[in-house]
Amino acid sequence: MELRHLRYFVAVAESGSITKAAQRLGIQQPPLGQQIRALEAELKVQLFERAPKRIVLSNAGREFLNDARQILQSAKEAMEKVRRFDRGEQGLLTVGFTSSASMHPIAPRILGAFNNAYPLAKVEVEERETYELILRLQQRELDAGFMRFAPRDLPGLTRAVLVDEEMVLAIPRDHALAHKPKQPVTLKMLNGEGFVLYRRRDGVGIYDWLIASLAKGGFMPRVTHEVHRMMASINLVAAGAGLSFVPASMQTLHQEAVVYRPLAANMLPRLPLYLVHRTDQDLMLVKNFIRVAMTVPPKVAKKNVTAR
């Protein structure tokens, strides 16, 4: 039995006539009659009671009609579903973020834009350290990753800059620097201060980038605390443990206990936010996500960060 046999049967049942069913299906009447008889022979059941000018369902035929319609509908839905998968409109997408990347306002806008464009796709989000995201991408356990640092030569991976932003200084609210005139912080003002920095072993790239950038100005921060995530550094700043350099998009955190001040020009370069994915990516769902992510416009963070 093939799906066409069920389509022929349903057409005849709904038309009440071989002639009308043949016209509806766009086939000749004799072959249609032969197919119906072949179906009855295969089932060993009489599906129709035949009269000189019309054909009606038998009791068995009426019962079979419901099942035939359900099978045809299920087959139609299955074909539509697999075509949506092929077009990248449906399926499971796994996306990873570092903690600071997830704080950037472009992250929810990308996820929202993708959901609006592909509502049948399911997105699973996980938060991990940079090195974990890179490893999971290379092992094909992750489809795309958002991170602050991504080397140019990652084997099998491609990176793209979504947005870059200024770095700011996070200061405990009761610290003297928090009450200075509303002007950019210079390196000279930071002499002798203790700093909370991102732990190097969790993110060699961003740690080295920060230290090297400060060293160009002849400054080496005195590190008093190390954290495994940037968000944790702001928690420690709020507790009065020291100062910290953080991306401008994180300055909404702990405003009751932390003041964010702009840095003097050229003290630190702008920090990029990367989208990383496999170079040989061939799944249309992932390609659609990358396309959406790269077309969402970034909102520029405010440049004038002042004490509150």
N, C-alpha and C positions, 0 to 999 in steps of 0.2 A: 504494500500500500504506500502510495506517495501523497504528498500534500495536494497535488493537482487532482487526485481522485476525490479528496475531501472537498476541494473547491467546486468540482463538477457536481458532486452530490448536493451540496448546500444550494448551489444555483438552481438546480432542478427542483429541490424541495421548496424554495422560496418563490420560484416562478410558476410551479404547478404544471409545467409544460416543458417537454424536451426541446420543442421548437423555440420557445421564448428564452430558455436557458442557453441554447446554442447562440442565439443572437446576442445575449448579454455577455457571453464569454468570448464571442468573436471566433467561433469555430463551427465546423459543419455539423449538421444534426446527426447523421449516421455514426460518425466516430464517437460523439458524445453518448449516444445510446449504447454503443459497444462498451465504453468505459464504465457506465453505470452497471451494466450486466456483469462486467468483469469484477467490479467491486463487490457486488452481491455474491458472486461465485467464490471470491476469496473469503468473504465473511461467512459464507454458507447461511446467509439470512436474506429473506426478501425484504428490501427496504421500501419498495413502492408497490401499491396496488394499481394496476393499469386498467383504464377504461378506454373506450374507443376515442374519446376526444379530450381526455385529461388523465393526469397521473397524480395520485395522492399517496402520502406517506402511510406506511403500515405502522402498527404499534411499535414494532422494533425500530422502524425508521424514525419515528418521532423521538424515541429515546436516544438514538444515535446522533440525531441532528444537534442536540445540545452539546454533546461531546465533540462533535466535528467543529462546531463554531468555536469552542474553547481552544481546541488544538490549533486552529487557524489563527486565532487571536494571539495565542502564546508564541506561535512561530513568527507572526508579524512583529510582536514586541521584541523577540530575541534578535531578529534581523535589524530592527531599528537601534537596539542597544549596542550591538557589535559595530554598527556603522558609526555610532556616536563615539565609541572607544577609538575607532580608527581615525576619526577626525579630531580626537583629543578634547572632546566635549564632556567626557565622563570617565571616571576612574579614580584611583587613589594617588594623591600627591603628598610626598613627605618633605617638609621644609624645615631647615634648622636655623636657629639664630644664636648668636652670642648674646649675653645679657644686655650689653650696651647697644647692640644693633637693634634689639627688639624695642628699645626705648625711643628710637628715632621715629618721628611722626610719619615718615614715609612707609614704615613697615605695615601698620594697619591699613593705610591707604592702598598699598599693593594688594594685600589680602582681600580687602573689600572690593577693589576693582576686578580682581580675578573671580571672586564669587558672583559678582553681578554679571560678568561676561559668560561664566560657565557654572550656572547654579547646580548642575547635576554632578559636578566634580566634588570629591571629598578631599579636604586638606588636613593633614595631621602635622602639628607643629611641635617641635622639640627644642629645648634650650640646652646648649652644651658649650664647652670651651672650644676655642678656635682649632686646636690640633685635633680634637675629637670630630668636629664637623668635617675637616679635610679628610681624615681617615675614613669616615663613613661615606663620604662622597666617592672616594677612590674605590671603596669596597662595594659600591652600588647599593648601599643601604639607605642612601639619602638622595633625593632628586635635585635639591638646590639648597644653598647655604648663604646666609647673610652674615658678614663678619667685617671687623674693622681692619684686619690685616690679612693680606693674601699675597704670598710671593709670586713673582711673574712666572717662574718656571715650575709650577706644581705639575708633576707628571699626570697626564690624562685629564687635567682640569683647565677650564677657561674662566677668567675673572673679568668682571666689568664694573666700572665705577657707577654707582647709582647717584651718589651725591657726596659732596665733601662739606665740612663745617669747621668753624673755629673751635679752638680749645679755650676753656675758661678756667679760672682758679676757684676752687671750692674752699671756703674759709668758715671756721666756726663763728657763729654770730657774736660771741663775746670776745673774739680775737681783735687785737688792735688794728689789723689791716681791714677789718670789716667796717671800721669807722673812719677810715681815711677819706679824703676828698674823693669824689666820684671821678676817678681818673684811672687809666690802664695801669696794671701792676707791672713793674720793671723787675729785672733780675736782681738789681741792687737791693730792692725792698725785701727780697726773699732770703738774704744771707742769714744763716743761723737758724732758719726755720726747719721744723721737722715735717716730713712728707709721708703720706700714705700712697703707695704706688701698687700698680698691678704686678702680681708676682711673675717674674721672668719665666719660670719653668712652665707656666700656664699659657704664656703668650710671648715667646721670644721676640717675635717681630715688632709688636707694638711697644714692648719695653725698650728694646734697643733703639727704636725710632725716637722715642721720647728722650732717652738719655743722650743720644747723639745730637739731637736738635738743640737741647739745652747746652751741651758741651761746646757747640759752635759759638755760643755767647759767653763762654768761659765759666759756666755754672754747672756744678755737680750737686744735685739735691741730697740732703741728708735724710736717708730713708729710715724712718722709725717703725713703720708697720708695712707689711705686704699683704695683699688680698688676692684671692683667686678670681674675683669678678669686680668689674668697675663699680657696680652698684654697691658692693660692700665697702668700697672706699668712701662713698658718700655717707654711709652709715657711721663709719669711724670718724669722719669729719664732724658729723652732727654730734658725736659724743665728745668732741674736743681733742681727738687724738693727733690732729695735725692738719696740714693742708693737702690738697690733691688737685692734679690737672685732670679735667674731665671734658668730654664733648659738650658743646653748648646745648644740645638737645636734652641733656640730663639735668638741666638747671631748674626743672620743676620739682625735683625731689627734695624733701626735707627743708622746704623754705622757712619753716618755723625755727629751724636751728642752724641753717647754712646760708651764707651769703655768697653769691657768685659775682666775681669781678672779671672784667675783660683784661686780656694780656696786652702788653705793649706790642707795637707792630713788629712783625718778623721774629718774635720770641719763639713761636712754634708754628710750623706749617699747618695748613688745614688738614684735618683728619678725614680720609675717605671712608665711605661705606661701600663694601663690595658685594656683588652677587656672584657666587661661584657655582659652576655646574660642570658636568662631565663634557669633555670636548666632543666625544663621539655620541652624544645624546641623540637618539632617534625616535623617542616616544613623542607623539604629537601633543600629548597632555602637558609634558614638561616644556616643549617648545612654545606652546601657547602661554604657559606661565611666564617664561622668560620674556616673551614679547610684551605681555602686559606689564611686567615689572619695569621694563626699559622704557615704556611709554608713559608711565605715571610721572607727572611733573613734580620735582622736589619743591618744597616750600622753604625758602631761605630763612634760616634762624636769625633772630634779631642780633644785630651787631653790637648794640650798646647795652652791655650787661652791667648793671650798677648795683651797689649795695642797697638793701632795703631797710 
